Amino acid sequence: MVVTTIAVILAIPAFFVLSRAIAAWRQGYDWAEMDWDDKGYTSLKDFLRAADVGRRPVNVNEQSCVEYYLYREGMTVKIVCPRD
């Protein structure tokens, strides 16, 4: 009985993390692309956050760039422009 209760308690957060990981993976971002804070590497937190981040084209100073934004608030996470 105790083992079953512990298993159920642990299964709930495990299911949540697994579902977030699947949603993040399905976004189709490259691992380096998910460095949302431009710290030089992608952490597990960055990967899981990818589930909430969308991508859309924008123009910045007459240049075609990509804007990453939060689905819920629409706030810009980062803008990436091609380097010449």
C-alpha positions as CSV (number, residue, x, y, z in Angstrom):
1,M,0.0,0.0,0.0
2,V,2.8,2.4,1.0
3,V,4.8,1.6,-2.1
4,T,1.8,2.2,-4.4
5,T,1.1,5.5,-2.8
6,I,4.7,6.6,-3.2
7,A,4.7,5.4,-6.8
8,V,1.6,7.4,-7.6
9,I,3.0,10.5,-5.9
10,L,6.2,10.3,-8.0
11,A,4.4,9.4,-11.2
12,I,2.5,12.8,-11.3
13,P,5.5,15.1,-11.6
14,A,7.3,12.5,-13.8
15,F,4.3,12.6,-16.2
16,F,4.4,16.4,-16.2
17,V,8.1,16.6,-17.0
18,L,7.7,13.9,-19.7
19,S,4.8,15.7,-21.3
20,R,6.8,19.0,-21.3
21,A,9.8,17.3,-22.8
22,I,7.7,15.8,-25.6
23,A,6.0,19.2,-26.3
24,A,9.5,20.9,-26.4
25,W,10.9,18.2,-28.7
26,R,8.0,18.5,-31.1
27,Q,8.7,22.2,-31.6
28,G,11.6,21.2,-33.9
29,Y,14.2,23.6,-32.6
30,D,17.9,22.8,-32.8
31,W,19.6,22.3,-29.5
32,A,21.7,25.5,-29.9
33,E,18.6,27.4,-31.0
34,M,17.1,26.8,-27.6
35,D,19.7,28.9,-25.7
36,W,17.0,31.5,-24.9
37,D,19.2,33.6,-22.6
38,D,22.3,33.7,-24.9
39,K,24.5,32.2,-22.2
40,G,26.4,30.1,-24.7
41,Y,24.8,26.7,-23.9
42,T,21.4,25.1,-23.8
43,S,20.3,23.8,-20.4
44,L,17.6,21.3,-19.5
45,K,15.5,24.3,-18.3
46,D,15.9,25.9,-21.8
47,F,14.9,22.7,-23.5
48,L,11.7,22.4,-21.4
49,R,10.9,26.1,-21.9
50,A,10.9,25.5,-25.7
51,A,7.4,24.1,-25.3
52,D,6.1,27.6,-24.6
53,V,8.1,29.4,-27.3
54,G,7.0,30.1,-30.9
55,R,8.9,31.4,-33.9
56,R,7.9,34.0,-36.5
57,P,9.7,36.0,-39.2
58,V,10.2,39.7,-38.5
59,N,12.0,42.6,-40.2
60,V,14.7,44.5,-38.3
61,N,16.4,47.4,-40.0
62,E,15.4,46.1,-43.4
63,Q,16.8,42.7,-42.6
64,S,14.8,39.4,-42.4
65,C,15.2,37.9,-38.9
66,V,13.5,35.3,-36.7
67,E,11.7,36.3,-33.5
68,Y,11.2,33.8,-30.7
69,Y,8.2,34.7,-28.5
70,L,6.2,33.3,-25.6
71,Y,2.9,31.9,-26.7
72,R,1.0,33.0,-23.7
73,E,2.1,36.6,-23.4
74,G,3.5,37.3,-26.9
75,M,6.6,38.7,-25.3
76,T,9.8,38.5,-27.3
77,V,12.3,36.0,-26.0
78,K,15.0,36.8,-28.5
79,I,15.5,37.9,-32.1
80,V,18.1,36.3,-34.3
81,C,19.3,38.0,-37.5
82,P,21.7,36.4,-40.1
83,R,25.2,37.7,-39.8
84,D,26.9,39.0,-42.9
